[in-house]
Structures are given as C-alpha cells and as structure tokens.
Amino acid sequence: KDKMSDIEESLKRITSHNGVMGVAVLDDAGKLARYSLPQEMAEKYGEQIFMLQQIARTAVRDVDPQNDLTYLRIDTKRFEILIAPFWGEVKYGVTGATKDKGYTLFVLQRKPGQS
C-alpha cells in the first residue's frame, strides 16, 4: 500500500465523522492538493487558513526556535476549524540541499446544534 492511499483513507475516515463538513489539504505554497469541501469554500477557507497558520508558526518559532506549531484550533459561532500542519526537510538533487516542505490539513466541522 502506498502513502497516497493511506492519505486518502485517512481523509475518508475524518470526513465520515459526525458534524464534519469536509477536509482539505494545502501544499507548502497554500494551494489545494486535496479537498472534500465544495471547491469555492475550500479555496476561501484554504487561503485564509494558510496565512493564519504561517503567522502562528512564525510566532511560536520566534519565541522558541526549537519549537514548532503542531496543531491549531479555531472555535467560531458556527464551526470549529481544526488545522494540522506537517513539516519536514526534503533533500534535493545531488548536493543534498534541504528545504522545509510540508502540507496543511484542515477540517471544517459543524458545532453541535448548527446546521
């Protein structure tokens, strides 16, 4: 079994939970890589969430360079937005140069009693 099928299985499992409206995965440039939300909604939320997680990650690392953002939860009147960035070093080319590369997963979930 390959990594992509593991990712797809995980996304299906998350989406099946009660109240989950959908999930999306953003690449390290903030572009949609996968999503189960309507495209327009995924793009709107994705753009804002990507900027927000970058700001939060910078704040955490500015205070403690050895630390990093692992999870961010936003509670609004209507929804909960769960954000999980995944970062790691990726080696490039024959020089073995590394670059911070990652993905951001976000889940949009209805609050109990909301439609």
ZITACOR-V61606 format. One record per residue. N is the residue number from 1. PHI is phi in whole degrees, 0 to 359 (* if undefined). BURIAL is b if it has 24 or more other C-alpha atoms within 12 Angstrom, else e. Layout:
[[N,PHI,BURIAL] [N,PHI,BURIAL]]
//
This chain:
[[1,*,e] [2,264,e] [3,298,e] [4,296,e] [5,291,e] [6,297,e] [7,296,e] [8,299,e] [9,299,e] [10,297,e] [11,296,b] [12,298,e] [13,296,e] [14,296,b] [15,297,b] [16,283,e] [17,293,e] [18,302,e] [19,91,e] [20,285,b] [21,277,b] [22,167,b] [23,230,b] [24,212,b] [25,238,b] [26,254,b] [27,281,b] [28,287,b] [29,256,e] [30,87,b] [31,270,b] [32,295,b] [33,259,b] [34,212,b] [35,197,b] [36,243,b] [37,282,b] [38,303,e] [39,306,e] [40,299,e] [41,294,e] [42,299,b] [43,293,b] [44,300,e] [45,295,b] [46,302,b] [47,299,b] [48,289,e] [49,296,b] [50,298,b] [51,297,e] [52,297,b] [53,292,b] [54,294,b] [55,296,e] [56,297,b] [57,296,b] [58,298,e] [59,299,e] [60,298,e] [61,286,e] [62,294,e] [63,286,e] [64,214,e] [65,301,e] [66,275,e] [67,258,e] [68,204,b] [69,286,b] [70,243,e] [71,197,e] [72,219,b] [73,237,e] [74,244,e] [75,249,e] [76,248,e] [77,298,e] [78,256,e] [79,227,e] [80,245,b] [81,242,b] [82,254,b] [83,235,b] [84,229,b] [85,276,b] [86,236,b] [87,237,e] [88,194,e] [89,274,e] [90,241,e] [91,274,e] [92,240,e] [93,57,e] [94,285,e] [95,285,e] [96,76,e] [97,302,e] [98,247,e] [99,220,e] [100,291,e] [101,222,e] [102,191,b] [103,224,b] [104,237,b] [105,260,b] [106,228,b] [107,238,b] [108,257,b] [109,230,b] [110,291,b] [111,281,e] [112,306,e] [113,88,e] [114,260,e] [115,247,e]]
//
